[in-house]
Amino acid sequence: MLKRVVSTALVALVMLALVPAGDAQAPIKIGVIEPLSGPVAASGNYVRMGAEIARDWINARGGVSGRKIELVIEDNKSDPKEAASAAEKLIVRDKVPAIMGAWGSSMTLAAMPKLEEYGVPMVVETSSAASITKRGNPWIFRISPPSEMEALGLEHYVDKLGVKKADFLAVNTDWGRGSIQAFGDMPKKKGVQVGAAEFMEQAATDMNAQLTKIKASGGDTLFLTTAVEQITLVLKQGQEQRLTRKVITTGGSSSPTQLIKQAGAAAEGSYHIVFFMPWFPEAMPDGKLAKSFVDEWTKRGNPFEGLTEGFRGHDGIATIVEAIKIAGKDDAKAIQEALWKVSFTGVNGPIKFEKDGPAGKESGQSKPSIFVVQVREGKVALPEFMKK
């Protein structure tokens, strides 16, 4: 009897010895924090769908050194406090070595202290507040443009757009406030007058008071910064008030296809800054990749209007995976160091990080491709000045 117990114990020890530490075939976990519920849930879910395409494509090609990618997805409920809790949970409980998130700037800023506390890198796929990379957090790597970069991208079109006096309406978050500052500074440099600057709460549905003030300013252009759900309401309420303005949405979250569906004639003539043109994938930096992404998205039955957000999820996950390949292991510190060496082309275009922020605590900032499209005759079109 004793012999049998000893031999069973020996077999167990031999079996344990055969299992490598940190099982080489165990999946590589990547954390994802997005608003999957709450006022901006549509956008967050589109980013999730794009992240899932990246995961599936990478796994179909054999993963990373034979190990599959597993996404651990958390809902920040469009709430900064929830974003901070989600980051801590992913790091402490799920032991993820890297995170992508967190859509809104306020949510990303709330999660950032946790990254520093535990030493885990995050690829920021959407947020555009300048403070994200200026604050001094070496665990942050952003692939979306800050509002200043976006405003610079639009600067050489201001004359062609015929902007003489601009008003601003933005969501009252870090993203919206940063946008009004950046897009307010840019026209001044071009000799454009700046009129009213109004804010709306993220969950607000009645913007008539703000629109009345904007109407009274006598401007010719309205810069509008918020998510697609609120843009729809602003366009409709502006139409009811007979607000005759050129509308330019910023932040790349407008989803022009969705606006055409939801706002109808109220969207006609509006201009939209976007970072992906699914209507013209061949015009993207890597036309073949862009076309493949649109085809895969469509094949999955995902709504076409989500593509202008969905590409972010793909590029965020692809960036982290590229860093894991360079690092040669799924270790947080090694991934952070490898992110500085990343250089590849995503759906948006080239992704490569430059230092931004205080010396010794710099964050990484990539320089994304920026495009402008227009709603014309109920369709998304390239403005005349964008045509080659």
C-alpha positions in Angstrom: 0.0 0.0 0.0 2.8 2.4 1.0 4.7 1.5 -2.2 1.6 2.4 -4.3 1.2 5.8 -2.5 4.9 6.6 -3.0 4.8 5.7 -6.7 1.6 7.8 -7.2 3.4 10.7 -5.6 6.5 10.2 -7.8 4.3 10.1 -10.9 2.6 13.4 -9.8 6.1 15.0 -9.2 7.3 13.9 -12.6 4.1 15.3 -14.3 4.6 18.6 -12.5 8.2 18.8 -13.6 7.0 18.3 -17.2 4.8 21.4 -17.0 6.9 24.5 -17.7 6.6 27.5 -15.5 4.2 30.0 -17.1 2.9 27.2 -19.4 4.3 28.0 -22.9 1.0 27.1 -24.5 -1.2 29.1 -22.1 -2.9 31.9 -23.9 -1.5 35.5 -23.7 -4.0 37.7 -22.0 -4.6 41.3 -23.1 -7.0 43.5 -21.0 -9.6 45.7 -22.8 -11.5 48.5 -21.1 -14.3 50.0 -23.1 -17.7 51.7 -22.5 -20.0 48.7 -23.3 -23.0 50.3 -21.5 -23.9 53.9 -20.7 -24.2 57.0 -23.0 -21.3 56.1 -25.4 -21.8 52.3 -25.4 -22.3 52.1 -29.2 -18.7 53.4 -29.7 -17.2 51.1 -27.1 -18.8 48.0 -28.6 -17.5 48.9 -32.0 -14.0 49.1 -30.6 -14.5 45.7 -29.0 -15.7 44.2 -32.3 -12.5 45.5 -34.0 -10.3 44.1 -31.2 -12.0 40.7 -31.7 -11.1 40.8 -35.4 -7.5 41.5 -34.6 -7.4 38.6 -32.0 -9.0 36.2 -34.5 -6.7 37.1 -37.3 -3.6 36.8 -35.1 -4.7 33.5 -33.7 -5.5 32.1 -37.2 -1.9 32.9 -38.1 -0.7 30.8 -35.1 -0.8 33.5 -32.4 2.5 34.6 -30.9 5.1 31.7 -30.8 2.2 29.2 -30.9 0.3 30.9 -28.0 -3.2 32.2 -28.6 -4.3 35.7 -27.8 -7.1 36.0 -25.2 -9.0 39.3 -24.7 -10.2 39.9 -21.1 -12.9 42.6 -21.7 -14.2 44.9 -19.0 -17.1 47.4 -19.2 -16.2 50.9 -17.8 -20.0 51.8 -18.2 -19.0 55.2 -19.6 -17.9 56.2 -16.1 -14.3 57.2 -15.0 -14.6 55.5 -11.5 -15.6 52.2 -13.2 -12.6 52.6 -15.6 -10.2 52.8 -12.6 -11.8 49.7 -11.0 -11.6 47.8 -14.3 -7.9 48.6 -14.7 -7.2 47.3 -11.1 -9.3 44.2 -11.6 -7.5 43.3 -14.9 -4.1 43.8 -13.4 -4.6 42.2 -9.9 -7.2 39.5 -10.6 -6.7 38.7 -14.3 -2.9 39.3 -14.3 -2.9 40.9 -17.7 0.5 42.2 -18.9 -1.0 45.0 -21.1 -4.3 46.8 -21.6 -6.1 48.6 -24.4 -8.5 51.4 -23.4 -10.5 53.3 -22.3 -12.3 55.1 -25.1 -13.1 58.5 -23.4 -10.4 60.8 -22.1 -11.9 61.1 -18.6 -12.0 57.2 -18.4 -8.4 56.9 -19.6 -7.2 59.6 -17.2 -9.0 57.8 -14.3 -7.3 54.5 -15.1 -3.8 55.9 -15.5 -2.7 56.0 -11.9 -3.4 52.3 -11.6 -1.1 51.6 -14.5 1.7 53.5 -12.8 1.0 51.9 -9.4 1.2 48.3 -10.8 3.6 49.0 -13.7 1.4 47.8 -16.6 1.4 49.5 -20.1 -1.8 50.7 -21.8 -2.3 51.4 -25.5 -4.8 54.3 -25.7 -6.9 53.7 -28.9 -9.4 56.6 -28.8 -8.9 59.3 -26.2 -7.6 62.7 -27.4 -7.1 64.9 -24.3 -3.6 66.4 -24.3 -3.1 65.7 -20.6 -3.0 61.9 -21.3 0.5 62.1 -22.7 1.6 65.4 -21.1 0.9 64.2 -17.5 4.1 62.1 -17.2 3.0 58.5 -17.2 5.6 56.2 -18.9 3.1 53.3 -19.1 0.9 55.2 -21.7 1.2 54.7 -25.5 -1.4 56.5 -27.5 -2.3 55.6 -31.2 -5.1 58.2 -31.5 -4.3 61.8 -32.2 -4.6 64.4 -29.4 -6.9 67.3 -30.2 -3.9 69.5 -31.1 -2.6 67.1 -33.7 -6.1 66.8 -35.1 -6.5 70.6 -35.3 -3.1 70.8 -37.1 -4.3 68.1 -39.5 -7.4 70.3 -40.3 -5.4 73.6 -40.4 -4.5 73.4 -44.1 -8.1 72.9 -45.0 -9.5 75.9 -43.1 -9.2 78.3 -46.1 -10.7 75.7 -48.5 -13.6 75.2 -46.1 -14.2 79.0 -46.1 -14.2 79.4 -42.3 -14.4 83.1 -41.3 -16.0 82.9 -37.8 -16.2 79.6 -35.8 -18.3 78.6 -32.8 -17.8 75.5 -30.6 -20.0 73.0 -29.0 -18.5 70.1 -27.0 -19.3 67.4 -24.5 -18.3 68.5 -21.0 -15.5 65.9 -20.5 -11.7 66.1 -20.7 -12.0 65.2 -24.4 -14.5 68.0 -25.1 -12.7 70.6 -23.1 -9.4 69.7 -24.7 -11.0 69.9 -28.2 -12.4 73.3 -27.7 -9.0 74.6 -26.6 -7.1 73.0 -29.5 -9.7 73.8 -32.2 -10.2 77.3 -30.7 -6.4 78.1 -30.9 -6.0 76.8 -34.5 -8.5 79.2 -36.2 -7.0 82.2 -34.4 -3.7 81.4 -36.0 -5.4 81.5 -39.4 -7.1 84.9 -38.7 -10.5 83.3 -38.1 -12.8 84.9 -35.6 -13.9 82.8 -32.6 -17.5 83.1 -31.4 -19.4 81.1 -28.8 -18.0 78.1 -26.9 -20.7 76.0 -25.3 -20.6 72.7 -23.4 -23.2 69.9 -22.9 -23.3 67.1 -20.4 -22.5 63.6 -21.8 -26.0 62.3 -21.0 -27.9 65.5 -22.2 -30.5 65.2 -24.9 -31.7 68.8 -25.2 -29.1 71.2 -26.6 -31.5 74.0 -27.6 -30.2 76.5 -25.1 -26.6 76.1 -26.3 -27.7 76.2 -30.0 -29.7 79.5 -29.4 -26.5 81.1 -28.1 -24.5 79.8 -31.0 -27.1 81.0 -33.5 -26.9 84.5 -31.9 -23.1 84.7 -32.5 -23.5 85.0 -36.2 -20.7 82.6 -37.1 -20.5 80.5 -40.3 -18.9 77.3 -38.9 -19.7 75.1 -35.9 -17.0 72.7 -34.5 -18.8 69.9 -32.8 -17.2 67.4 -30.4 -19.1 64.5 -28.9 -20.1 60.9 -29.6 -22.4 60.0 -32.5 -25.6 59.7 -30.4 -25.3 63.3 -29.3 -24.2 64.6 -32.7 -27.4 63.3 -34.1 -29.5 65.2 -31.6 -27.5 68.4 -32.1 -27.9 68.2 -35.9 -31.7 67.6 -35.6 -32.2 70.4 -33.1 -30.0 72.7 -35.1 -32.2 72.0 -38.2 -35.4 72.8 -36.1 -33.8 76.1 -35.1 -32.9 76.8 -38.7 -29.2 77.0 -37.7 -27.4 77.6 -41.0 -23.8 76.6 -40.3 -21.1 74.5 -41.8 -20.7 71.7 -39.2 -17.4 70.1 -38.7 -17.2 67.2 -36.2 -13.9 66.4 -34.5 -12.5 63.4 -32.7 -13.3 60.8 -35.4 -16.3 59.5 -33.4 -19.0 60.9 -35.6 -19.8 57.8 -37.7 -21.1 59.6 -40.8 -23.0 56.6 -42.0 -24.9 56.4 -38.7 -25.6 60.1 -38.9 -27.1 59.8 -42.3 -29.4 57.0 -41.0 -30.3 58.8 -37.7 -30.2 62.5 -38.6 -31.4 62.3 -42.3 -31.4 65.7 -44.0 -30.1 67.4 -40.9 -26.7 65.7 -41.6 -26.5 67.0 -45.2 -23.4 69.1 -46.0 -21.7 68.3 -42.7 -17.9 67.7 -42.6 -16.3 65.0 -40.4 -12.7 64.4 -39.3 -12.2 60.7 -39.4 -9.2 58.4 -39.0 -10.5 55.6 -41.2 -12.4 55.9 -44.5 -14.3 52.5 -44.8 -16.2 54.0 -47.8 -12.9 54.4 -49.7 -10.6 51.7 -48.1 -8.3 51.9 -51.2 -7.4 55.5 -50.3 -6.0 54.4 -46.9 -2.2 54.0 -46.4 -2.5 50.2 -46.6 -5.4 49.8 -49.0 -5.2 46.0 -48.9 -5.4 45.7 -45.1 -8.2 48.4 -45.0 -10.2 46.4 -47.6 -9.7 43.1 -45.7 -10.8 44.8 -42.4 -14.0 46.2 -44.0 -14.7 42.7 -45.6 -14.2 40.8 -42.4 -16.3 43.4 -40.4 -19.2 43.0 -43.0 -18.9 39.2 -43.0 -19.5 39.2 -39.3 -22.7 41.2 -39.7 -21.3 44.1 -37.7 -23.0 47.4 -38.6 -21.1 49.3 -41.3 -21.5 52.6 -39.3 -19.3 51.1 -36.6 -16.2 50.9 -38.8 -15.0 54.4 -38.1 -14.6 53.3 -34.4 -14.0 49.6 -34.9 -10.6 50.0 -36.7 -9.3 51.5 -33.4 -9.8 48.2 -31.6 -7.9 46.3 -34.3 -5.0 48.7 -34.3 -4.8 48.8 -30.5 -4.6 45.0 -30.1 -2.2 44.7 -33.1 0.1 47.3 -31.5 0.2 45.3 -28.2 0.8 42.0 -30.0 3.6 43.6 -32.1 5.3 44.7 -28.8 4.8 41.2 -27.3 6.6 39.7 -30.4 9.5 42.2 -30.0 9.7 41.5 -26.2 9.6 37.8 -26.7 7.5 37.3 -23.6 4.2 38.5 -22.0 5.8 40.5 -19.2 4.5 44.0 -18.5 7.9 45.7 -18.2 9.3 43.9 -21.3 6.2 45.0 -23.3 6.5 48.6 -22.1 10.1 48.7 -23.4 9.2 46.9 -26.6 6.4 49.4 -27.4 9.1 52.0 -28.1 10.5 49.8 -30.8 7.1 49.1 -32.5 6.9 50.2 -36.2 4.2 48.8 -38.5 1.2 49.8 -40.5 -2.3 49.4 -39.0 -5.7 50.1 -40.5 -5.2 53.8 -39.8 -1.7 53.9 -41.1 1.9 53.8 -39.7 2.2 53.3 -35.9 5.4 54.3 -34.3 5.8 56.1 -30.9 7.6 59.3 -30.2 8.2 60.7 -26.7 5.8 63.2 -25.2 5.6 64.6 -21.7 8.1 65.5 -19.0 11.7 64.2 -19.3 12.2 60.8 -17.7 8.5 60.1 -17.5 7.5 60.4 -21.2 4.5 58.7 -22.6 4.5 57.4 -26.2 2.5 59.2 -28.9 2.0 57.9 -32.5 1.2 60.3 -35.4 -2.0 59.0 -36.9 -3.4 59.6 -40.4 -6.2 62.2 -40.4 -8.9 62.6 -43.1 -12.0 64.7 -43.8 -15.2 63.4 -45.4 -18.5 65.2 -46.2 -22.2 64.1 -46.2 -23.4 64.9 -49.7 -26.8 63.9 -51.2 -27.3 61.4 -48.4 -23.9 59.7 -49.0 -20.4 59.9 -47.6 -18.2 61.7 -50.1 -14.7 63.0 -50.3 -14.8 66.8 -50.2 -13.5 68.4 -53.4 -10.3 69.5 -51.7 -9.5 66.0 -50.5 -9.7 64.4 -54.0 -6.3 63.6 -55.5 
